[in-house]
Amino acid sequence: MKEKKRALSPAIQVILIFGIISMLGDVIYESARGVNSQYFNLIGVSATKVGIVFGIGELVGYFLRLFAGYWSDVSQKHWLFIFIGYGMLIVVPLMGMTLNWNLLVVFILLERLGKALRNPAKDTILSSVAEKEVNLGMAFGLQEALDQLGAFIGPLIFTGVFYFTGRNGLVQYQMGYKALIIPFILLMSFVYYAYRTVEKKQVIQEMKIRDFDNRSLKGIFWVYTAFIFATTLGFANFAIIGYHLKDTGLLGDGQITMVYSFAMVVDALAALAVGKAYDSLKEKTKLRTGGILILGLVPLFTMGLPFLTLSYSVPLIVLGMFLWGLVMGAHETVMKSAIGDLVPFSKRGRGYGVFNAAYGLALFFGASYMGFFYDQQKTWLIFLLCIVCEIFALFLYRKMQKMIHENK
């Protein structure tokens, strides 16, 4: 008899299951994020309001992870945070049932709150599983690739609605939102399956140990966090880009969602490549934190984004969205992998919380000033502030690079 092929190890199974969960989650919320600014434009909301609301949403979604990460570490109830966090995605289909601006704002904030609750706990579990059998860069790269596959599929739901109805009015937008109840049901089923798999196969032994302590985080972690804040502060978010495309009429509604989907594909491919490069740099430098050095390209790419994506040339905008996808791939892969290498397991929830708090603050201030200056027709100020932020980020990168080599 032929020898049976060896089954995937429990750790690899868990990584793949979390990838599917991330994919379904992105089908839901990224499809909405790809059309929200156009939807709000239709109901008469200004770019300033869109920028501020989405900025506050990002602030909620990232800054509150500081507290969610801390309490998931202290309580060790990581799964409770994951279940509640993903469950709150139910508000996205509900957005198709109202045109009330105030209620829509509440739904946006609740969706972001759910992300704040689940992500530190999810990343803590995933990083713990990954470092046992595969490299962190590869694990987060694979998850981000599946994640962005969902982000690619999601907006196409709206594109399909626009295409088959031949319209792109409020009714069609609401149909698209309501259709997202189907991936939500599938998502919660996989979350439960992931929980049962981890508990049954006892993949994470450390989860049973209450090893929380009060040691402070390392100096390089804080320089790294400052770098993340600076580079993200100058990052052109899609809320403003989508509003610009809708406001100028450069692209139709279906085309805007297609451009967003294109960026998600670039993000997915970039995540795998960047994740592998991250692991290779660690091996080459023989340093646990050596992979962080790949982030030097992020400020350079980010610096050019507003010049391209807020232009009046479709080819330049498409090129800008290509770079946008590359930057997002680095954000979601290397930036998360680095926390696993910089912070011990007992502090990892807090580490992810601090990192995401800085990330969220930067997105909030960035979206707010970009929306305000766009309304004032002063895009040159957006360009200027972006350049200043990225130059400062490069300065912090050099400092971080020096600290990494000093710790050899």
Summary of the structure (lengths in Angstrom):
residues: 408
radius of gyration: 20.6
end to end distance: 51.8
largest distance: 75.0
contacts: 1546
relative contact order: 0.17
helix: 84%
strand: 0%
